[in-house]
Amino acid sequence: MPTREHLEGQWREWRHAHVATMFRPYGWTALVAQYWLEEDDRDVAFDLLPGRWSVEQGRVIFTPPASDPTLSVNGEYPTGPVEIIPGRNQTYGHGRSVPVYFGVNEVETIVRTKHDGSRLYGVRVRDPRQATRLEDAGVTAFDYDPAWRIPGVYTPAERVEFEAETVEAGVRETTPRMGTFTFELDGKSHTVVLIGKDTPTGVQPVAHVRDRTSGPITYGAGRVIELQFTDEANTRIDWIDFNYAVALPCAFTNFVTCPLVPPENHLDFEVLAGEKRPAQSVARTMTYQPKVRASR
């Protein structure tokens, strides 16, 4: 096992980078709006955005206004209808999405599902002028404790696309499951389900957990821990380090669809490690309102 100095130094550098990413100009705390489109929506207007928005054959289409200011899509002003490709925004980007701006604001689209499995399309707006400041959010963490770097065994499984409930009522998000990680604490065995998060460099294993600190000490909707493969074939994970546990973006903004913690990942002990509950709380309100279908 590496020395405490090495582990703590690596964690401190990672912690700085994580916080800087969360609070960067177009980070999660800059989100100011989240609008929704369904398959049959045409020429919808949104308060903070120009033009009209539609869904055509599973594609989000932006139609620019005749004369008013318009979007910048991949460095150009569109002169006609253009697809705004879903994907993570450029801050975290992967996939085929391109930079889209409206003035200083960044615009992105996402794909989610409803309870009946039909697709929903989100349009999000990020305003760097409204981003929460780190000092206002009150983000702190426990000191690094090597006792919370716990050995265990990864059991790979065929990737399964699981539609998870989210903090946004009526909206589900695909969370690909990729196996389990089993570890022992105080003589008791625990197994957590792992999510495979797609990144520009490959799949990142993530454990999304709740424990007895969730709510009074740490963020109530749970925390996530990134685990690391220890072989080139990505078949081994030897440790889970709870010092790397961090709050989900929904701890800082209302305009997200953070998945709920899998029931299998509710831990019956206190994890006194990782990120603590932010001092500034978010009043959760729903951005998605299901359409009322006329009865026949």
MONOR-V315446 format. One record per residue. RES is the residue in one letter. SS is DSSP state (helix for helix, strand for strand, loop for the rest). OMEGA is omega in whole degrees, -180 to 180 (NA if undefined). Layout:
<<RES | SS | OMEGA> <RES | SS | OMEGA>>
//
This chain:
<<M | loop | 180> <P | loop | 179> <T | loop | 177> <R | helix | -179> <E | helix | 180> <H | helix | -179> <L | helix | -178> <E | helix | 179> <G | helix | 178> <Q | helix | 179> <W | helix | -178> <R | helix | 177> <E | helix | 179> <W | helix | -178> <R | helix | 178> <H | helix | -179> <A | helix | 180> <H | helix | -179> <V | helix | 179> <A | helix | 179> <T | helix | -179> <M | helix | -173> <F | loop | 177> <R | loop | -173> <P | loop | 178> <Y | loop | 178> <G | loop | -176> <W | helix | -176> <T | helix | 179> <A | helix | -179> <L | strand | -179> <V | strand | 180> <A | strand | 175> <Q | strand | -179> <Y | strand | -176> <W | strand | 175> <L | strand | 175> <E | strand | -171> <E | loop | -175> <D | loop | -178> <D | loop | 179> <R | loop | 172> <D | loop | 179> <V | strand | 177> <A | loop | 178> <F | loop | -172> <D | loop | -173> <L | loop | -174> <L | loop | 179> <P | loop | 170> <G | loop | -178> <R | strand | -175> <W | strand | -178> <S | strand | 170> <V | strand | -179> <E | strand | 180> <Q | loop | 177> <G | loop | 180> <R | strand | 176> <V | strand | -175> <I | strand | 175> <F | strand | 175> <T | strand | -175> <P | loop | 177> <P | loop | -177> <A | loop | -173> <S | loop | -175> <D | loop | 177> <P | loop | -175> <T | loop | 178> <L | loop | 165> <S | strand | -177> <V | strand | -179> <N | loop | 175> <G | loop | -180> <E | strand | 174> <Y | strand | -178> <P | loop | 178> <T | loop | 179> <G | loop | -180> <P | loop | -177> <V | strand | 178> <E | strand | 172> <I | loop | -169> <I | loop | 178> <P | loop | 178> <G | loop | 176> <R | loop | -177> <N | loop | -173> <Q | loop | 177> <T | loop | -178> <Y | loop | -157> <G | loop | 163> <H | loop | -176> <G | loop | -174> <R | loop | -179> <S | loop | -178> <V | loop | 180> <P | loop | 178> <V | strand | -179> <Y | strand | 167> <F | strand | -170> <G | loop | -180> <V | loop | -176> <N | strand | 174> <E | strand | -177> <V | strand | 178> <E | strand | 174> <T | strand | -180> <I | strand | 176> <V | strand | 175> <R | strand | 178> <T | strand | 173> <K | loop | -178> <H | loop | 180> <D | loop | 178> <G | loop | 179> <S | loop | -173> <R | strand | 170> <L | strand | 180> <Y | strand | -180> <G | strand | 174> <V | strand | -176> <R | strand | 179> <V | strand | 176> <R | strand | -179> <D | loop | -178> <P | loop | 179> <R | loop | -178> <Q | loop | -177> <A | loop | 177> <T | loop | 178> <R | loop | -179> <L | helix | -177> <E | helix | 178> <D | helix | -178> <A | helix | 180> <G | loop | -179> <V | loop | 179> <T | loop | -180> <A | strand | 171> <F | loop | 171> <D | loop | -180> <Y | loop | 179> <D | loop | -177> <P | helix | 179> <A | helix | -180> <W | helix | 170> <R | strand | -165> <I | strand | 179> <P | strand | 179> <G | strand | -175> <V | strand | 177> <Y | strand | 175> <T | strand | -179> <P | strand | 175> <A | strand | 176> <E | strand | -177> <R | strand | 180> <V | strand | 178> <E | strand | -177> <F | strand | 179> <E | strand | -174> <A | strand | 170> <E | strand | -178> <T | strand | 177> <V | loop | 177> <E | loop | -175> <A | loop | 180> <G | loop | -178> <V | loop | 177> <R | strand | -180> <E | strand | 178> <T | strand | 177> <T | strand | -176> <P | strand | 177> <R | strand | -172> <M | strand | 179> <G | strand | -179> <T | strand | 174> <F | strand | -178> <T | strand | 179> <F | strand | -179> <E | strand | 177> <L | strand | 180> <D | loop | 176> <G | loop | -179> <K | strand | -179> <S | strand | 178> <H | strand | 178> <T | strand | 178> <V | strand | 176> <V | strand | 179> <L | strand | 175> <I | strand | 177> <G | strand | -179> <K | strand | 178> <D | strand | 178> <T | strand | 178> <P | loop | -178> <T | loop | 180> <G | strand | -177> <V | strand | 178> <Q | strand | 177> <P | strand | -178> <V | strand | 172> <A | strand | 178> <H | strand | -170> <V | strand | 164> <R | strand | 175> <D | loop | -174> <R | loop | 174> <T | loop | -174> <S | strand | -177> <G | loop | -177> <P | loop | -175> <I | loop | -179> <T | strand | -175> <Y | loop | -172> <G | loop | -179> <A | loop | 177> <G | loop | 179> <R | strand | 179> <V | strand | 178> <I | strand | 174> <E | strand | 176> <L | loop | -175> <Q | loop | 171> <F | loop | -180> <T | loop | 174> <D | loop | -176> <E | loop | -179> <A | loop | -179> <N | loop | 178> <T | loop | -178> <R | loop | 168> <I | loop | -172> <D | loop | -174> <W | strand | 161> <I | strand | -177> <D | strand | -177> <F | helix | 174> <N | helix | -179> <Y | helix | 179> <A | loop | -179> <V | strand | 178> <A | strand | 175> <L | loop | 178> <P | helix | -180> <C | helix | 173> <A | helix | -173> <F | loop | -177> <T | loop | 179> <N | loop | -168> <F | loop | -180> <V | loop | 178> <T | loop | -179> <C | loop | 177> <P | strand | 173> <L | loop | -179> <V | loop | 176> <P | loop | 179> <P | helix | -179> <E | helix | -173> <N | helix | 173> <H | strand | -175> <L | loop | -175> <D | loop | 176> <F | loop | 179> <E | loop | 174> <V | loop | -178> <L | loop | -179> <A | loop | 178> <G | loop | -174> <E | strand | 178> <K | loop | 179> <R | loop | 177> <P | loop | 179> <A | loop | 180> <Q | loop | -178> <S | loop | -180> <V | loop | 176> <A | loop | -174> <R | loop | 172> <T | loop | -175> <M | loop | 177> <T | loop | -180> <Y | loop | 176> <Q | loop | -180> <P | loop | 178> <K | loop | 176> <V | loop | -179> <R | loop | 179> <A | loop | 178> <S | loop | -180> <R | loop | NA>>
//
